[in-house]
Amino acid sequence: MSTWLPDQMVAALPEMFVAVSIMALLMIGVFRGDTYARTISWFAAAVTVVAIAVVAGTSAGPGGAFGGMFIADDFARYGKVLVLLGTGIALVLSISYIEREDLARFEYPILFLFACLGMMMMISANDLIALYVGLELQSLALYVAASFRRDSVRSPEAGLKYFVLGALSSGMLLYGASLVYGFAGTTSFEGIAKVVGHGDGSIGALVGMIFITAGLAFKVSAVPFHMWTPDVYEGAPTSVTTFFAIAPKAAAVVLMVRVLVGPFAPITAQWQQVVVLIAILSMVLGAFAAINQRNIKRLMAYSSIGNVGYMLVGLAAGTEAGVRGVLVYLAIYLVMTAGTFGCILCMRVHGRAVDAIDDLAGLARTKPLLALVLGVFMFSLAGIPPLAGFFGKLYVFLAAVEAGLYGLAVIGLLASVVAAFYYMRIVKIMYFDEPAETLDRVPGREVTFVLAGTGLFTALFFAIQSPVLVSAAAAAKSLFPG
């Protein structure tokens, strides 16, 4: 026992640190009450920063832990850094919001940390059972967070919709896992890859893989499993929507890449067809369904569906370059979306939150700096060079072309052109429409700090992209050791 216990503890050290921190913050909240909600939120954000340092300092190795069910390779470390960064940003953005909206409960940041812990566990999962445990830990916390505003009709409705459809997706994933186990005789990713590679039980494993992919497609809100996204984004408290849009999305995409490129790598030609179809449907629906949206949170929901489609373009390539493109796109998307929702959190008139796109009319005259930052994010989401969003799409489309998926790349380009319309419409409303009611001042220095950081990253990515590209390349290489 003494020979393997230290290695396991080192491999799972970030998760252990977050779990212990959650227990400590929970005890503080129980004994101190909601008056410490702001303090606990800042401590929770600090936990994510320390956890990032722990992840970066944990040496990666090819060996797994806990009987091979847990793996801490470069791919897992990259995904965990994104998830922790997204959770930290969402926590910082929520501090002022929950106080203004009378949602300052000590359980609020703890729910975020519980969800983050589940995401970290499923990113490092090297077994179908470990995958499911991490996925459900994340999902249960998110169900509660979505319905956190108990005095509103829309928030519990959003939480209930997410719970019912989430239970359906979990059932599909479990059914697929049971099929794979029945035909492969193992739940280990390495074991499944060996069985599938030898052609044993390939039909059953293929059907199981399709069900698992469907369950994961729900988590990333890809078409046709996207139906929960607009309603949950609109109904949940805006700070919760911010969290939904960045951290869980990143974790689910990373998990989907690991599952398909790992245990099901021998049948890439089969799952590639499924991913190509889902990517096309997501890009097209995300481009066209958002055109008539008048609520900015619903518009961002359809935008997220479209962006998932672009990420799946890189995954569909099934190559190391494709995975690298997905990881780069994911980092860029996380920062762009966090900044955009930071701007949405600033949409308040006379102390009341507003979320109609028309409420941004004339923002360039009343709040020029806020309009400038939001404009940068809109141009970046549209893929306009030299902003960060352009490079994200460039890398995934190049990977698709290199893999011979020319039609998929063309459809992606056309969808980007259509999607640019509703991003540019927001810019037009801010800069050319007559001013509506003046928005209140930016709430809190922490929001200003996040907007400044994300805005600079988005605008200057072309000059500082090297660390992201190097990290993404190392993470992708760990999935293709040959």
C-alpha positions as CSV (number, residue, x, y, z in Angstrom):
1,M,0.0,0.0,0.0
2,S,2.8,2.4,0.8
3,T,4.1,2.1,-2.8
4,W,1.0,3.3,-4.5
5,L,-0.8,5.5,-2.0
6,P,1.5,8.5,-2.4
7,D,1.2,8.5,-6.2
8,Q,-2.6,8.4,-6.0
9,M,-2.6,11.3,-3.5
10,V,-0.4,13.3,-5.8
11,A,-2.5,12.6,-8.9
12,A,-5.7,13.6,-7.1
13,L,-4.2,16.4,-5.0
14,P,-6.1,19.2,-6.7
15,E,-9.4,17.4,-6.2
16,M,-8.6,16.7,-2.6
17,F,-7.7,20.3,-2.0
18,V,-11.0,21.5,-3.5
19,A,-13.0,18.9,-1.5
20,V,-11.4,19.9,1.8
21,S,-11.8,23.6,1.0
22,I,-15.5,23.0,0.3
23,M,-16.0,21.3,3.7
24,A,-14.2,24.1,5.5
25,L,-16.2,26.8,3.8
26,L,-19.4,24.9,4.5
27,M,-18.6,24.8,8.2
28,I,-17.8,28.5,8.2
29,G,-21.1,29.2,6.5
30,V,-23.1,27.0,8.9
31,F,-21.7,28.7,12.0
32,R,-21.5,32.3,10.7
33,G,-24.6,32.4,8.5
34,D,-25.4,34.4,5.4
35,T,-23.6,37.5,6.7
36,Y,-20.4,35.8,5.6
37,A,-21.6,35.2,2.1
38,R,-19.4,37.8,0.5
39,T,-16.3,36.5,2.5
40,I,-17.0,32.9,1.5
41,S,-17.4,33.9,-2.1
42,W,-14.0,35.6,-2.1
43,F,-12.5,32.5,-0.3
44,A,-14.1,30.3,-2.9
45,A,-12.5,32.3,-5.7
46,A,-9.2,32.1,-3.9
47,V,-9.6,28.3,-3.7
48,T,-9.8,28.2,-7.5
49,V,-6.6,30.2,-7.8
50,V,-4.7,28.0,-5.4
51,A,-6.1,24.9,-7.1
52,I,-4.8,26.1,-10.5
53,A,-1.4,26.4,-8.9
54,V,-1.7,22.9,-7.5
55,V,-2.7,21.6,-10.9
56,A,0.2,23.3,-12.6
57,G,2.6,22.0,-10.0
58,T,1.4,18.4,-10.1
59,S,3.6,16.4,-12.3
60,A,1.9,14.6,-15.1
61,G,2.5,10.9,-15.7
62,P,1.2,8.2,-17.9
63,G,0.1,6.0,-15.0
64,G,-3.4,6.3,-13.5
65,A,-4.6,6.2,-9.9
66,F,-7.2,4.4,-7.9
67,G,-6.9,1.2,-10.0
68,G,-6.5,3.1,-13.2
69,M,-9.9,4.9,-12.9
70,F,-8.3,8.3,-12.5
71,I,-5.7,9.9,-14.8
72,A,-3.7,13.1,-14.4
73,D,-2.1,13.6,-17.8
74,D,-1.4,16.9,-19.6
75,F,-4.9,16.8,-21.3
76,A,-6.6,16.6,-17.9
77,R,-4.4,19.4,-16.5
78,Y,-5.3,21.7,-19.3
79,G,-9.0,21.0,-18.9
80,K,-8.8,21.5,-15.1
81,V,-7.1,24.9,-15.5
82,L,-9.9,26.0,-17.9
83,V,-12.6,24.8,-15.5
84,L,-11.0,26.4,-12.4
85,L,-10.4,29.6,-14.3
86,G,-14.0,29.7,-15.5
87,T,-15.3,28.9,-12.0
88,G,-13.1,31.6,-10.4
89,I,-14.3,34.3,-12.9
90,A,-18.0,33.3,-12.4
91,L,-17.5,33.6,-8.6
92,V,-15.9,37.0,-8.9
93,L,-18.6,38.3,-11.2
94,S,-21.4,37.0,-8.9
95,I,-20.2,38.7,-5.7
96,S,-21.9,42.1,-6.4
97,Y,-24.8,40.5,-8.3
98,I,-26.0,38.2,-5.5
99,E,-25.9,41.1,-3.1
100,R,-28.0,43.4,-5.3
101,E,-30.5,40.6,-6.1
102,D,-30.9,39.5,-2.5
103,L,-29.3,36.1,-3.3
104,A,-26.4,36.4,-0.9
105,R,-26.5,33.0,0.7
106,F,-23.4,31.2,1.8
107,E,-24.5,28.1,-0.1
108,Y,-24.2,29.9,-3.4
109,P,-20.4,29.9,-3.9
110,I,-20.2,26.4,-2.4
111,L,-22.5,25.0,-5.1
112,F,-20.2,26.4,-7.7
113,L,-17.2,24.7,-6.0
114,F,-19.1,21.4,-5.8
115,A,-19.9,21.6,-9.5
116,C,-16.3,22.5,-10.2
117,L,-15.1,19.4,-8.2
118,G,-17.4,17.2,-10.3
119,M,-16.0,18.7,-13.5
120,M,-12.4,18.1,-12.4
121,M,-13.2,14.5,-11.5
122,M,-14.9,13.8,-14.8
123,I,-12.0,15.4,-16.8
124,S,-9.6,13.0,-15.1
125,A,-11.9,10.0,-15.5
126,N,-10.3,7.0,-17.1
127,D,-13.3,4.7,-16.5
128,L,-17.0,4.9,-17.3
129,I,-18.0,4.6,-13.7
130,A,-15.6,7.4,-12.6
131,L,-17.0,9.5,-15.5
132,Y,-20.5,9.1,-14.3
133,V,-19.7,9.9,-10.7
134,G,-18.0,13.2,-11.7
135,L,-20.8,14.0,-14.1
136,E,-23.5,13.6,-11.6
137,L,-21.7,15.5,-8.9
138,Q,-21.5,18.4,-11.3
139,S,-25.1,18.1,-12.5
140,L,-26.7,17.9,-9.1
141,A,-25.0,21.2,-8.0
142,L,-26.0,22.9,-11.2
143,Y,-29.7,21.8,-10.9
144,V,-29.8,23.6,-7.5
145,A,-27.9,26.6,-8.7
146,A,-30.3,27.1,-11.7
147,S,-33.3,27.3,-9.4
148,F,-31.6,29.3,-6.7
149,R,-33.9,32.3,-7.0
150,R,-36.9,30.9,-5.1
151,D,-39.0,34.0,-5.2
152,S,-39.1,33.9,-9.1
153,V,-41.2,31.7,-11.3
154,R,-38.7,31.4,-14.1
155,S,-35.7,30.3,-12.0
156,P,-37.4,27.1,-10.5
157,E,-38.9,26.4,-13.9
158,A,-35.4,26.6,-15.4
159,G,-34.0,24.3,-12.7
160,L,-36.8,21.8,-13.2
161,K,-36.4,21.7,-17.0
162,Y,-32.7,21.2,-16.6
163,F,-33.2,18.5,-14.1
164,V,-35.8,16.5,-16.1
165,L,-33.8,16.7,-19.3
166,G,-30.6,16.1,-17.5
167,A,-32.0,12.9,-16.0
168,L,-33.0,11.8,-19.5
169,S,-29.4,12.4,-20.8
170,S,-28.0,10.6,-17.8
171,G,-30.2,7.7,-18.5
172,M,-29.0,7.6,-22.1
173,L,-25.4,7.8,-21.0
174,L,-25.8,5.0,-18.5
175,Y,-27.6,2.8,-21.0
176,G,-24.8,3.3,-23.4
177,A,-22.2,2.6,-20.7
178,S,-24.0,-0.7,-19.8
179,L,-24.0,-1.7,-23.5
180,V,-20.3,-1.0,-23.8
181,Y,-19.6,-3.0,-20.6
182,G,-21.8,-5.8,-21.7
183,F,-20.0,-6.3,-25.0
184,A,-16.5,-5.2,-23.9
185,G,-16.5,-6.8,-20.4
186,T,-14.8,-3.8,-18.8
187,T,-15.5,-0.1,-18.0
188,S,-11.9,0.9,-18.3
189,F,-11.0,3.2,-21.2
190,E,-7.9,1.2,-22.0
191,G,-9.8,-2.1,-21.8
192,I,-12.6,-0.8,-24.1
193,A,-10.0,0.5,-26.6
194,K,-8.3,-2.9,-26.7
195,V,-11.6,-4.8,-27.2
196,V,-12.9,-2.4,-29.8
197,G,-9.5,-2.4,-31.6
198,H,-9.6,-6.2,-32.0
199,G,-13.1,-6.0,-33.4
200,D,-14.7,-7.9,-30.5
201,G,-18.2,-6.8,-29.7
202,S,-17.9,-3.9,-32.2
203,I,-21.6,-3.6,-33.0
204,G,-22.7,-3.5,-29.4
205,A,-19.9,-1.1,-28.5
206,L,-20.8,1.1,-31.4
207,V,-24.4,1.3,-30.3
208,G,-23.3,2.0,-26.8
209,M,-20.9,4.7,-28.0
210,I,-23.8,6.4,-29.8
211,F,-25.9,6.5,-26.6
212,I,-22.9,7.8,-24.6
213,T,-22.3,10.5,-27.3
214,A,-25.9,11.5,-27.1
215,G,-25.7,11.9,-23.3
216,L,-22.5,14.0,-23.6
217,A,-24.1,16.1,-26.4
218,F,-26.8,17.1,-24.0
219,K,-24.1,18.4,-21.6
220,V,-22.5,20.5,-24.3
221,S,-25.9,21.6,-25.6
222,A,-25.3,20.4,-29.1
223,V,-28.3,19.9,-31.5
224,P,-30.6,18.0,-31.3
225,F,-30.0,17.9,-27.5
226,H,-30.0,21.6,-27.1
227,M,-33.7,22.3,-26.1
228,W,-32.9,23.1,-22.5
229,T,-30.3,25.8,-23.2
230,P,-32.3,28.9,-24.1
231,D,-34.9,28.4,-21.3
232,V,-32.3,27.7,-18.6
233,Y,-30.0,30.6,-19.8
234,E,-33.0,33.0,-19.6
235,G,-34.6,31.7,-16.4
236,A,-31.6,31.1,-14.2
237,P,-30.0,34.1,-12.3
238,T,-27.6,35.8,-14.6
239,S,-24.6,35.0,-12.5
240,V,-25.6,31.3,-12.6
241,T,-26.0,31.6,-16.4
242,T,-22.5,33.0,-16.6
243,F,-21.2,29.9,-14.8
244,F,-23.3,27.6,-17.0
245,A,-21.9,29.2,-20.2
246,I,-18.2,28.8,-19.3
247,A,-17.0,26.2,-16.8
248,P,-19.5,23.3,-17.4
249,K,-19.4,23.8,-21.1
250,A,-15.6,23.6,-21.1
251,A,-15.6,20.4,-18.9
252,A,-18.2,18.7,-21.1
253,V,-16.3,19.4,-24.3
254,V,-13.0,18.2,-22.8
255,L,-14.8,15.0,-21.5
256,M,-16.4,14.4,-25.0
257,V,-13.0,14.7,-26.6
258,R,-11.4,12.2,-24.1
259,V,-14.2,9.7,-24.5
260,L,-14.2,9.6,-28.3
261,V,-10.5,10.0,-28.9
262,G,-9.6,7.6,-26.1
263,P,-11.6,4.3,-25.7
264,F,-13.4,4.7,-29.1
265,A,-10.3,5.7,-31.1
266,P,-10.3,2.4,-33.0
267,I,-13.7,3.2,-34.5
268,T,-13.1,6.8,-35.4
269,A,-14.6,6.4,-38.8
270,Q,-17.9,5.4,-37.2
271,W,-18.2,8.1,-34.5
272,Q,-16.8,10.7,-36.9
273,Q,-20.1,10.5,-38.9
274,V,-22.1,11.2,-35.8
275,V,-20.0,14.2,-34.7
276,V,-20.1,15.7,-38.2
277,L,-23.9,15.6,-38.2
278,I,-24.1,17.1,-34.7
279,A,-21.6,19.8,-35.7
280,I,-23.5,20.8,-38.8
281,L,-26.9,20.9,-37.0
282,S,-25.4,22.9,-34.1
283,M,-23.7,25.5,-36.4
284,V,-26.8,26.0,-38.6
285,L,-29.3,26.2,-35.8
286,G,-27.0,28.4,-33.7
287,A,-26.7,30.8,-36.7
288,F,-30.3,31.0,-37.7
289,A,-32.3,30.6,-34.5
290,A,-30.5,33.6,-32.8
291,I,-31.5,36.1,-35.5
292,N,-34.9,36.9,-34.2
293,Q,-34.0,36.8,-30.5
294,R,-34.7,40.0,-28.5
295,N,-33.4,38.7,-25.2
296,I,-29.6,38.9,-24.9
297,K,-29.4,35.8,-22.6
298,R,-31.4,33.7,-25.1
299,L,-29.2,35.1,-27.9
300,M,-26.1,34.0,-26.0
301,A,-27.7,30.6,-25.5
302,Y,-28.0,30.1,-29.3
303,S,-24.5,31.5,-29.7
304,S,-23.2,28.9,-27.4
305,I,-24.9,26.2,-29.4
306,G,-23.3,27.5,-32.6
307,N,-19.8,27.7,-30.9
308,V,-20.1,24.1,-29.7
309,G,-20.7,23.2,-33.4
310,Y,-17.4,24.9,-34.3
311,M,-15.6,23.0,-31.6
312,L,-17.0,19.7,-32.8
313,V,-15.6,20.5,-36.3
314,G,-12.1,20.1,-34.8
315,L,-13.2,16.9,-32.9
316,A,-14.7,15.5,-36.1
317,A,-11.2,15.6,-37.7
318,G,-10.2,13.0,-35.2
319,T,-6.6,14.1,-35.4
320,E,-4.1,15.6,-33.0
321,A,-4.4,18.9,-34.9
322,G,-8.1,18.8,-34.5
323,V,-8.0,18.2,-30.8
324,R,-5.4,21.0,-30.4
325,G,-7.8,23.3,-32.3
326,V,-10.7,22.4,-30.0
327,L,-8.6,23.1,-26.9
328,V,-7.5,26.5,-28.2
329,Y,-11.0,27.4,-29.3
330,L,-12.2,26.4,-25.8
331,A,-9.8,28.7,-24.0
332,I,-10.7,31.6,-26.3
333,Y,-14.5,30.9,-26.0
334,L,-14.3,30.8,-22.2
335,V,-12.7,34.2,-22.0
336,M,-14.9,35.8,-24.6
337,T,-18.1,34.5,-23.0
338,A,-17.1,35.4,-19.5
339,G,-16.5,39.0,-20.7
340,T,-19.7,39.1,-22.6
341,F,-21.7,38.0,-19.5
342,G,-19.8,40.4,-17.4
343,C,-21.2,43.1,-19.7
344,I,-24.7,41.6,-19.4
345,L,-24.4,41.8,-15.6
346,C,-23.8,45.5,-16.0
347,M,-27.2,45.9,-17.7
348,R,-29.2,47.6,-14.9
349,V,-31.6,50.5,-15.1
350,H,-32.5,52.2,-11.8
351,G,-31.3,49.2,-9.8
352,R,-33.3,46.8,-11.9
353,A,-31.7,44.1,-14.1
354,V,-32.7,44.3,-17.8
355,D,-31.9,41.8,-20.5
356,A,-33.5,43.0,-23.7
357,I,-31.1,43.8,-26.5
358,D,-32.9,47.1,-27.1
359,D,-31.8,48.2,-23.7
360,L,-28.3,48.6,-25.1
361,A,-29.5,51.4,-27.5
362,G,-27.1,54.3,-27.6
363,L,-24.8,52.7,-25.1
364,A,-21.7,54.2,-26.9
365,R,-22.9,57.7,-25.9
366,T,-23.8,57.0,-22.3
367,K,-21.2,54.3,-21.4
368,P,-18.5,54.4,-24.1
369,L,-16.0,52.1,-22.4
370,L,-18.6,49.4,-21.7
371,A,-19.8,49.7,-25.3
372,L,-16.2,49.4,-26.6
373,V,-15.6,46.2,-24.5
374,L,-18.8,44.6,-25.5
375,G,-18.1,45.5,-29.1
376,V,-14.8,43.8,-28.9
377,F,-16.5,40.6,-27.7
378,M,-19.1,40.7,-30.4
379,F,-16.6,41.2,-33.2
380,S,-14.5,38.3,-31.6
381,L,-17.5,36.0,-31.4
382,A,-18.2,36.8,-35.0
383,G,-14.7,35.7,-35.9
384,I,-13.4,39.0,-37.1
385,P,-9.5,39.2,-37.4
386,P,-7.3,40.0,-35.6
387,L,-9.4,39.3,-32.5
388,A,-9.2,36.0,-30.6
389,G,-12.3,34.4,-32.0
390,F,-10.8,34.5,-35.5
391,F,-7.9,32.3,-34.4
392,G,-10.2,29.8,-32.7
393,K,-12.2,29.2,-35.8
394,L,-9.1,29.2,-38.0
395,Y,-7.5,26.3,-36.1
396,V,-10.6,24.1,-36.1
397,F,-11.3,24.8,-39.8
398,L,-7.7,24.1,-40.8
399,A,-7.8,20.8,-38.9
400,A,-11.0,19.9,-40.8
401,V,-9.5,20.7,-44.1
402,E,-6.4,18.7,-43.3
403,A,-8.6,15.7,-42.5
404,G,-10.4,16.0,-45.8
405,L,-13.7,17.3,-44.3
406,Y,-14.0,20.2,-46.9
407,G,-17.8,20.3,-46.8
408,L,-17.9,20.6,-43.0
409,A,-15.4,23.5,-43.2
410,V,-17.4,25.3,-45.8
411,I,-20.6,24.9,-43.9
412,G,-18.8,26.2,-40.8
413,L,-17.6,29.3,-42.7
414,L,-21.1,30.0,-44.1
415,A,-22.7,29.6,-40.6
416,S,-20.1,32.1,-39.3
417,V,-21.2,34.6,-41.9
418,V,-24.8,34.2,-40.9
419,A,-24.0,34.4,-37.2
420,A,-22.1,37.6,-37.7
421,F,-25.4,39.3,-38.5
422,Y,-26.8,39.1,-34.9
423,Y,-23.4,40.0,-33.4
424,M,-23.1,43.1,-35.6
425,R,-26.7,44.0,-34.8
426,I,-25.8,44.5,-31.2
427,V,-22.9,46.7,-32.2
428,K,-25.3,48.7,-34.5
429,I,-27.8,49.2,-31.7
430,M,-25.0,50.4,-29.3
431,Y,-23.4,52.8,-31.7
432,F,-26.1,54.0,-34.1
433,D,-29.5,53.8,-32.3
434,E,-30.9,56.6,-30.2
435,P,-30.0,56.2,-26.5
436,A,-32.6,54.4,-24.3
437,E,-32.6,54.7,-20.6
438,T,-29.0,55.2,-19.2
439,L,-27.6,52.1,-17.6
440,D,-26.4,52.3,-14.0
441,R,-22.7,52.5,-13.3
442,V,-20.6,49.4,-13.5
443,P,-21.4,47.4,-10.3
444,G,-18.2,46.8,-8.3
445,R,-14.5,46.9,-9.1
446,E,-14.3,43.2,-9.5
447,V,-16.6,43.4,-12.6
448,T,-14.4,46.2,-14.0
449,F,-11.3,44.0,-13.4
450,V,-12.8,41.0,-15.2
451,L,-14.0,43.1,-18.1
452,A,-10.6,44.7,-18.5
453,G,-8.7,41.4,-18.3
454,T,-11.0,39.5,-20.7
455,G,-11.2,42.4,-23.1
456,L,-7.4,42.7,-23.3
457,F,-7.0,39.0,-23.8
458,T,-9.5,39.0,-26.6
459,A,-8.1,42.0,-28.4
460,L,-4.4,41.1,-28.0
461,F,-4.6,37.3,-28.4
462,F,-2.6,37.5,-31.7
463,A,0.4,38.8,-29.7
464,I,0.1,36.6,-26.6
465,Q,-1.2,33.3,-28.1
466,S,2.0,31.3,-27.7
467,P,1.4,30.0,-24.1
468,V,-2.1,28.9,-25.1
469,L,-0.9,27.2,-28.3
470,V,2.0,25.4,-26.5
471,S,-0.2,24.2,-23.7
472,A,-3.0,23.0,-26.0
473,A,-0.4,21.2,-28.2
474,A,1.0,19.4,-25.2
475,A,-2.5,18.4,-24.0
476,A,-3.5,17.1,-27.4
477,K,-0.2,15.2,-27.7
478,S,-1.0,13.3,-24.5
479,L,-4.0,11.7,-26.2
480,F,-2.0,10.7,-29.2
481,P,1.2,9.2,-27.6
482,G,2.1,7.3,-30.8
